[in-house]
């Protein structure tokens, strides 16, 4: 008689090393694209912002983005890979649409600042989720360094998102 556990599929996703590496690097590249985009766009948003606390949050986010890019470069080095920005189109277009919405409200300070908060909150949410998923996939690498680098980026993205939500709450009441 067969044991039922012999018939049960293994728990979790079974990825071979090559599949896991390709998946991880492809999605790391996508997050890297977002970070590079933010590095270019955040100074423009800071200049457009009227709320001082939002200016501070943008400056802090910019510093976090710089640290996250440095961490991502370390991950690429650890994996003996290089960042590839060739597949950024769709994601960059999505993010750029949000950026454009900020300037559609350029004559209305409050709406412009709320648009900035919305834009940054969406990006931070996508990034935090992406970093968490990358961290799950990275367990297969058995690298404490990669795990720690991703955890630090998750913590920063979550902190930035919370700060933006607090600012939004202060200015929408």
C-alpha positions in Angstrom: 0.0 0.0 0.0 1.3 3.4 -1.0 1.9 6.0 1.7 -0.2 9.1 1.0 2.8 11.3 1.6 4.6 9.5 -1.4 1.8 10.8 -3.6 1.8 14.4 -2.4 3.7 16.9 -4.5 6.7 18.6 -2.8 5.8 21.8 -1.0 7.2 25.0 -2.5 8.3 25.7 -6.0 11.0 23.5 -7.3 13.4 25.6 -9.4 16.7 24.3 -10.6 19.8 26.5 -10.0 19.7 28.0 -13.5 16.0 28.9 -13.4 16.4 30.4 -10.0 19.4 32.5 -11.0 17.7 33.7 -14.2 14.5 34.6 -12.4 16.3 36.4 -9.6 18.6 38.4 -11.9 15.8 39.3 -14.3 13.7 40.7 -11.4 16.6 42.3 -9.7 17.2 44.1 -13.0 13.6 45.4 -12.9 14.0 46.8 -9.4 17.4 48.3 -10.4 15.6 50.0 -13.3 13.2 51.6 -10.9 16.0 52.7 -8.7 17.9 54.3 -11.5 14.8 56.1 -12.7 14.2 57.4 -9.1 17.7 58.6 -8.9 17.0 60.8 -11.9 13.5 61.9 -11.0 13.6 62.5 -7.2 15.5 65.8 -7.3 12.9 67.1 -9.7 10.1 66.1 -7.3 11.9 67.7 -4.4 12.0 71.0 -6.3 8.3 70.7 -7.1 7.2 69.9 -3.5 5.7 72.6 -1.4 5.4 70.8 1.9 8.7 70.9 3.9 8.1 67.5 5.4 7.6 66.1 1.9 10.8 67.7 0.8 12.5 66.0 3.7 10.9 62.6 2.8 12.0 62.9 -0.8 15.6 63.8 0.2 15.6 60.8 2.6 14.2 58.5 -0.1 16.9 59.7 -2.5 19.6 58.7 0.1 17.9 55.4 0.6 17.8 54.8 -3.2 21.5 55.5 -3.4 22.2 53.0 -0.7 19.9 50.4 -2.3 21.6 50.8 -5.6 25.0 50.2 -3.9 23.6 47.1 -2.2 22.2 45.8 -5.5 25.6 46.3 -7.2 27.1 44.1 -4.4 24.5 41.5 -5.1 25.4 41.5 -8.8 29.0 41.2 -7.9 28.3 38.3 -5.5 26.4 36.5 -8.4 29.1 37.5 -10.9 26.4 39.3 -13.0 26.0 42.9 -14.2 22.9 45.1 -14.1 21.0 45.0 -17.4 18.7 47.9 -18.1 17.6 46.6 -21.5 14.2 45.3 -20.3 13.1 48.4 -18.4 10.6 49.8 -20.9 7.2 48.8 -19.6 8.0 49.3 -16.0 9.7 52.7 -16.7 6.7 53.8 -18.7 4.3 52.9 -15.8 6.4 54.9 -13.4 6.8 57.8 -15.8 3.0 58.1 -16.1 2.9 58.7 -12.4 5.7 61.2 -12.6 3.8 63.1 -15.4 0.7 63.3 -13.3 2.7 65.4 -10.8 3.3 68.0 -13.4 -0.4 68.0 -14.6 -1.1 69.5 -11.2 1.7 72.0 -11.2 -0.5 75.0 -10.6 -2.3 73.5 -7.6 0.2 73.0 -4.7 -1.8 70.7 -2.6 -2.8 68.4 -5.5 0.7 68.4 -6.8 2.1 67.4 -3.4 -0.5 64.7 -3.0 0.3 63.4 -6.5 4.0 63.3 -5.4 3.0 61.3 -2.3 0.9 58.9 -4.4 3.6 58.4 -7.0 6.2 57.7 -4.4 3.9 55.4 -2.3 3.1 53.3 -5.3 6.8 52.9 -6.2 7.7 52.1 -2.6 5.0 49.5 -2.3 6.1 47.8 -5.5 9.7 47.9 -4.4 9.1 46.6 -0.9 7.1 43.7 -2.3 9.7 43.0 -5.0 12.5 43.0 -2.5 10.6 40.5 -0.3 10.0 38.2 -3.2 13.6 38.5 -4.2 14.6 37.6 -0.6 12.5 34.5 -0.8 14.0 33.4 -4.1 17.5 34.3 -2.8 17.2 31.7 0.0 18.3 29.2 -2.6 21.7 31.0 -2.9 22.4 30.3 0.7 24.2 33.6 0.9 23.8 35.5 4.2 25.2 38.6 2.5 22.5 38.7 -0.2 19.9 38.0 2.4 21.1 40.8 4.6 21.4 43.3 1.7 17.8 42.5 0.6 16.5 42.8 4.2 18.1 46.2 4.6 16.4 47.4 1.4 13.1 46.0 2.5 13.3 47.8 5.8 14.2 51.1 4.0 11.4 50.8 1.5 8.9 50.1 4.3 10.2 53.0 6.3 9.9 55.4 3.4 6.4 54.2 2.6 5.2 54.7 6.2 6.7 58.2 6.2 4.9 59.1 3.0 1.6 57.8 4.5 2.1 59.9 7.6 2.7 63.0 5.5 -0.4 62.3 3.4 -2.5 61.9 6.6 -1.2 65.2 8.0 -2.0 67.2 4.8 -5.3 65.6 3.8 -7.2 66.3 7.0 
